[in-house]
Amino acid sequence: MTLIHHAWTDEELLGRSREPIAAPVALLRTNFVLLDRDGTLNRLRPGYVSDPDDLDVLPGAVDVVRQLNECGAKVVVVTNQRGIATGALSEHQLVAVHRRLVAEFAAGGAHFDGFHVCPHEEGTCDCRKPLPGLIVQALSRAKWAEASRTVMVGDSDRDRGAARAAGVPFLGLDDPKVGLVQKVQKLLALCTHE
């Protein structure tokens, strides 16, 4: 297994990179996986995760991302972070939280291929889920990606709505008894080689 060590810039962790995302090497049924953050990768909590020490990665999330990496899928985090607009969360805090997220996943042999963040107040942009902007931004960086070979994974109606609006399949984690770990078989089935 090859570990990918990426020196993430603050701009990348804030979701501002527009650099292309490299195409997967293998032809997969699903080769572009977009993951919501809060409630999907880490435990959903009241307010905002503003301190890296408060980031509580969900059991099995690292293994799922590592398995997606190993099957060749590209994995991108797409997250609403309205706290930046309201002042409840600073960009510096968000970068620190994302650095911790990246480090915790890397420690388990997993990596992300990008981040897309909506820092805006509701109703002031086209990227705040359930609008499709974050997914459209991610797809625009992956010129090779097709909506039919992309999947949005999330735990909320906002995630479902964004996927629907962007025309990509959705894998919901909205049943608290069935989390990311239980969905791993379905995700990996979607990533099988053609």
KEKE-3310 file (N, C-alpha, C; in steps of 0.2 Angstrom, whole numbers, plus 5000, padded with zeros to 4 digits):
npx = (5004:5003:5006:5000:5007:5002:5006:4995:4989:4983:4973:4969:4963:4953:4944:4947:4954:4957:4964:4966:4959:4967:4964:4957:4967:4962:4948:4932:4916:4911:4919:4922:4920:4911:4911:4901:4905:4903:4894:4895:4909:4914:4908:4893:4889:4883:4883:4898:4913:4926:4938:4952:4954:4941:4936:4929:4931:4921:4918:4926:4926:4939:4944:4934:4937:4950:4949:4941:4951:4960:4954:4954:4946:4943:4942:4933:4930:4915:4908:4897:4900:4894:4897:4908:4904:4895:4903:4905:4915:4932:4942:4955:4953:4945:4954:4963:4956:4953:4966:4969:4959:4964:4976:4972:4966:4976:4985:4979:4981:4973:4967:4962:4957:4953:4945:4930:4922:4908:4907:4897:4883:4866:4856:4864:4872:4877:4882:4880:4874:4857:4859:4868:4881:4894:4896:4896:4907:4917:4916:4920:4933:4937:4938:4937:4927:4911:4894:4886:4895:4899:4897:4887:4889:4881:4873:4861:4846:4850:4862:4857:4848:4857:4864:4854:4851:4863:4863:4869:4871:4865:4870:4863:4866:4856:4850:4852:4856:4862:4877:4892:4901:4892:4888:4898:4900:4891:4896:4909:4905:4900:4912:4918:4929:4927)
npy = (4994:5011:5026:5041:5057:5072:5089:5099:5115:5130:5136:5125:5117:5125:5124:5131:5128:5126:5118:5104:5088:5073:5060:5044:5029:5016:5010:5012:5008:5017:5031:5043:5049:5059:5065:5070:5080:5082:5071:5061:5058:5063:5064:5071:5086:5098:5115:5121:5112:5118:5117:5107:5096:5093:5086:5071:5057:5046:5029:5017:5025:5029:5017:5015:5025:5023:5010:5014:5022:5012:5005:5013:5024:5042:5053:5066:5079:5087:5101:5110:5125:5136:5143:5151:5162:5167:5171:5162:5153:5153:5155:5151:5142:5132:5127:5121:5111:5104:5100:5091:5082:5077:5072:5062:5053:5049:5043:5031:5026:5032:5044:5060:5068:5080:5096:5104:5118:5127:5142:5151:5162:5156:5157:5166:5161:5149:5137:5132:5117:5112:5116:5114:5118:5115:5102:5103:5112:5103:5093:5101:5102:5089:5084:5073:5066:5059:5062:5051:5042:5046:5048:5055:5055:5056:5062:5069:5078:5089:5085:5075:5083:5091:5082:5077:5089:5091:5081:5068:5052:5047:5041:5038:5041:5042:5035:5032:5020:5014:5017:5024:5013:5002:5004:5002:4990:4992:5004:5000:4990:4999:5004:4994:4987:4988)
npz = (5000:4996:5004:5003:5005:5007:5006:5013:5009:5017:5009:5001:5011:5015:5005:4993:4982:4965:4957:4946:4949:4949:4937:4941:4941:4937:4928:4935:4941:4950:4952:4959:4974:4985:5000:5014:5029:5043:5053:5044:5042:5054:5071:5073:5081:5093:5087:5081:5075:5081:5087:5085:5095:5098:5087:5083:5075:5067:5071:5060:5049:5044:5039:5029:5020:5017:5011:5000:4994:4991:4981:4971:4969:4969:4982:4990:5001:5005:5012:5022:5031:5039:5050:5048:5041:5051:5061:5071:5069:5064:5050:5052:5063:5056:5047:5056:5061:5049:5046:5057:5054:5042:5046:5055:5047:5038:5047:5048:5035:5025:5013:5007:4992:4990:4996:4998:5003:5009:5015:5018:5022:5024:5009:5002:4992:4979:4983:4995:5003:5002:4989:4973:4971:4978:4974:4960:4959:4963:4953:4943:4944:4942:4928:4921:4927:4928:4931:4933:4937:4949:4967:4980:4997:5012:5027:5028:5024:5017:5010:5002:4994:4988:4980:4972:4965:4958:4950:4953:4960:4976:4992:5007:5024:5033:5043:5059:5065:5055:5049:5041:5041:5040:5027:5019:5011:5001:4996:4991:4982:4973:4968:4961:4948:4930)
capx = (5000:5007:5003:5000:5008:5001:5007:4989:4989:4977:4968:4966:4959:4947:4940:4947:4959:4954:4968:4963:4960:4970:4960:4959:4971:4958:4941:4928:4909:4910:4926:4922:4916:4910:4909:4900:4910:4899:4889:4897:4916:4915:4902:4889:4889:4880:4888:4904:4919:4931:4944:4954:4953:4934:4935:4928:4930:4917:4922:4926:4927:4945:4944:4930:4941:4956:4946:4940:4957:4964:4950:4956:4942:4945:4938:4933:4925:4911:4905:4894:4903:4891:4900:4913:4900:4892:4908:4906:4921:4936:4946:4961:4950:4943:4960:4966:4951:4954:4973:4968:4955:4969:4981:4969:4965:4983:4987:4975:4982:4968:4969:4957:4959:4951:4940:4926:4919:4904:4908:4893:4877:4861:4853:4869:4877:4874:4886:4877:4870:4856:4861:4873:4887:4900:4897:4898:4914:4921:4916:4924:4940:4939:4936:4936:4922:4904:4889:4884:4900:4900:4892:4888:4888:4880:4868:4856:4842:4854:4866:4852:4846:4863:4866:4849:4851:4868:4862:4873:4868:4866:4870:4861:4867:4851:4847:4857:4858:4866:4882:4896:4904:4887:4887:4905:4900:4888:4901:4914:4902:4900:4919:4921:4931:4922)
capy = (5000:5017:5031:5048:5062:5079:5095:5103:5122:5133:5137:5119:5115:5130:5122:5136:5126:5125:5113:5098:5082:5068:5054:5037:5024:5011:5011:5010:5010:5024:5033:5050:5049:5065:5064:5076:5079:5082:5066:5056:5056:5064:5064:5077:5089:5105:5120:5119:5109:5124:5115:5100:5091:5091:5082:5064:5053:5040:5022:5014:5030:5029:5011:5016:5030:5019:5005:5018:5024:5006:5002:5018:5030:5049:5055:5073:5081:5093:5102:5117:5128:5143:5147:5156:5168:5170:5172:5157:5149:5157:5151:5148:5136:5127:5124:5117:5105:5100:5097:5086:5076:5074:5068:5056:5048:5047:5038:5024:5024:5034:5051:5064:5071:5087:5098:5109:5121:5133:5146:5157:5162:5153:5161:5171:5158:5143:5132:5129:5112:5108:5118:5109:5121:5111:5096:5106:5114:5097:5090:5105:5100:5082:5085:5066:5063:5059:5062:5044:5038:5050:5047:5059:5051:5060:5060:5074:5080:5094:5081:5072:5088:5093:5077:5077:5095:5091:5075:5063:5047:5048:5036:5041:5038:5046:5030:5032:5013:5011:5022:5023:5006:4997:5005:5001:4985:4996:5009:4996:4987:5004:5005:4988:4988:4986)
capz = (5000:4995:5007:4999:5009:5003:5011:5012:5010:5020:5004:5000:5017:5016:4999:4988:4977:4959:4954:4944:4953:4944:4936:4944:4936:4935:4926:4940:4941:4954:4953:4962:4980:4988:5007:5019:5034:5050:5053:5040:5044:5061:5075:5073:5088:5093:5086:5076:5077:5081:5090:5083:5100:5098:5081:5085:5069:5068:5070:5054:5044:5041:5035:5023:5015:5015:5006:4993:4991:4988:4975:4966:4969:4971:4988:4991:5007:5003:5019:5024:5037:5039:5056:5046:5040:5057:5066:5076:5067:5060:5045:5056:5067:5051:5044:5061:5061:5043:5047:5061:5050:5037:5050:5058:5042:5036:5052:5046:5029:5021:5011:5003:4986:4989:5000:4995:5009:5009:5021:5017:5026:5020:5005:4999:4987:4976:4985:5002:5002:4997:4982:4970:4970:4980:4970:4954:4960:4964:4947:4938:4945:4940:4921:4919:4931:4925:4936:4934:4941:4955:4972:4986:5003:5018:5033:5029:5018:5013:5006:4997:4990:4983:4975:4967:4961:4954:4945:4955:4964:4983:4997:5013:5030:5038:5048:5064:5066:5049:5047:5035:5041:5037:5020:5016:5006:4995:4993:4988:4976:4968:4965:4957:4941:4925)
cpx = (5004:5003:5005:5001:5007:5002:5001:4991:4983:4971:4965:4961:4953:4942:4941:4952:4954:4958:4965:4964:4962:4964:4962:4963:4966:4951:4936:4921:4908:4917:4927:4917:4916:4907:4907:4904:4906:4893:4890:4904:4917:4908:4899:4888:4885:4885:4892:4910:4924:4938:4946:4953:4945:4932:4935:4926:4926:4920:4921:4927:4933:4946:4940:4934:4947:4954:4944:4946:4961:4960:4951:4951:4945:4940:4939:4928:4922:4907:4903:4897:4901:4894:4905:4909:4897:4897:4909:4912:4925:4939:4951:4958:4948:4949:4963:4962:4953:4961:4972:4964:4960:4974:4978:4968:4971:4986:4985:4976:4977:4970:4963:4961:4957:4946:4936:4922:4914:4904:4902:4886:4871:4858:4857:4873:4873:4878:4884:4872:4863:4857:4867:4880:4893:4901:4899:4905:4919:4922:4920:4931:4942:4935:4934:4930:4915:4900:4887:4889:4903:4895:4893:4885:4887:4874:4862:4852:4846:4858:4862:4850:4851:4864:4860:4849:4857:4868:4867:4869:4870:4866:4869:4863:4862:4848:4853:4860:4862:4871:4886:4899:4899:4886:4893:4904:4896:4893:4906:4911:4901:4906:4922:4924:4927:4926)
cpy = (5006:5023:5038:5053:5068:5084:5100:5111:5124:5134:5131:5117:5119:5129:5127:5134:5124:5120:5107:5092:5077:5062:5048:5033:5019:5013:5008:5012:5016:5026:5040:5049:5056:5064:5070:5075:5077:5077:5061:5054:5057:5065:5071:5080:5096:5110:5118:5116:5114:5122:5108:5095:5089:5087:5075:5060:5047:5034:5020:5019:5030:5023:5012:5020:5026:5014:5008:5020:5018:5004:5007:5024:5036:5051:5062:5075:5087:5095:5110:5119:5135:5147:5152:5163:5172:5173:5167:5152:5153:5152:5147:5141:5130:5123:5119:5111:5101:5097:5091:5080:5073:5069:5061:5050:5045:5042:5031:5022:5027:5042:5054:5067:5078:5089:5104:5112:5127:5136:5152:5156:5159:5158:5166:5168:5152:5137:5128:5123:5113:5110:5114:5112:5118:5105:5098:5108:5108:5093:5094:5104:5093:5082:5078:5063:5064:5058:5055:5040:5041:5048:5052:5055:5056:5058:5064:5075:5085:5090:5078:5077:5091:5088:5077:5083:5095:5085:5069:5058:5049:5042:5039:5037:5041:5041:5030:5025:5010:5017:5020:5016:5001:4998:5004:4996:4988:5000:5005:4993:4992:5006:5000:4990:4985:4981)
cpz = (5000:4999:5004:5004:5005:5008:5009:5013:5014:5015:5002:5005:5018:5009:4993:4982:4971:4954:4952:4949:4948:4943:4939:4938:4933:4933:4931:4939:4944:4955:4957:4968:4984:4995:5011:5025:5041:5049:5049:5042:5051:5065:5074:5080:5087:5091:5080:5079:5076:5084:5088:5088:5101:5092:5083:5078:5071:5067:5063:5048:5040:5037:5029:5018:5013:5010:4999:4990:4987:4982:4969:4965:4972:4977:4990:4997:5004:5010:5019:5030:5038:5045:5054:5044:5046:5062:5071:5075:5063:5055:5048:5059:5062:5048:5049:5061:5055:5044:5051:5058:5045:5041:5053:5053:5039:5041:5051:5039:5023:5019:5007:4997:4985:4995:4996:5001:5007:5015:5022:5021:5021:5016:5001:4994:4984:4978:4992:5001:5006:4990:4979:4969:4972:4976:4963:4954:4960:4957:4942:4939:4943:4933:4918:4922:4928:4931:4938:4937:4947:4961:4978:4992:5009:5022:5033:5023:5014:5008:5000:4992:4985:4978:4970:4962:4956:4949:4947:4960:4972:4987:5004:5019:5036:5043:5053:5066:5060:5047:5042:5035:5038:5030:5016:5010:5000:4992:4988:4982:4971:4964:4962:4950:4936:4921)
residu = (MET:THR:LEU:ILE:HIS:HIS:ALA:TRP:THR:ASP:GLU:GLU:LEU:LEU:GLY:ARG:SER:ARG:GLU:PRO:ILE:ALA:ALA:PRO:VAL:ALA:LEU:LEU:ARG:THR:ASN:PHE:VAL:LEU:LEU:ASP:ARG:ASP:GLY:THR:LEU:ASN:ARG:LEU:ARG:PRO:GLY:TYR:VAL:SER:ASP:PRO:ASP:ASP:LEU:ASP:VAL:LEU:PRO:GLY:ALA:VAL:ASP:VAL:VAL:ARG:GLN:LEU:ASN:GLU:CYS:GLY:ALA:LYS:VAL:VAL:VAL:VAL:THR:ASN:GLN:ARG:GLY:ILE:ALA:THR:GLY:ALA:LEU:SER:GLU:HIS:GLN:LEU:VAL:ALA:VAL:HIS:ARG:ARG:LEU:VAL:ALA:GLU:PHE:ALA:ALA:GLY:GLY:ALA:HIS:PHE:ASP:GLY:PHE:HIS:VAL:CYS:PRO:HIS:GLU:GLU:GLY:THR:CYS:ASP:CYS:ARG:LYS:PRO:LEU:PRO:GLY:LEU:ILE:VAL:GLN:ALA:LEU:SER:ARG:ALA:LYS:TRP:ALA:GLU:ALA:SER:ARG:THR:VAL:MET:VAL:GLY:ASP:SER:ASP:ARG:ASP:ARG:GLY:ALA:ALA:ARG:ALA:ALA:GLY:VAL:PRO:PHE:LEU:GLY:LEU:ASP:ASP:PRO:LYS:VAL:GLY:LEU:VAL:GLN:LYS:VAL:GLN:LYS:LEU:LEU:ALA:LEU:CYS:THR:HIS:GLU)
# end
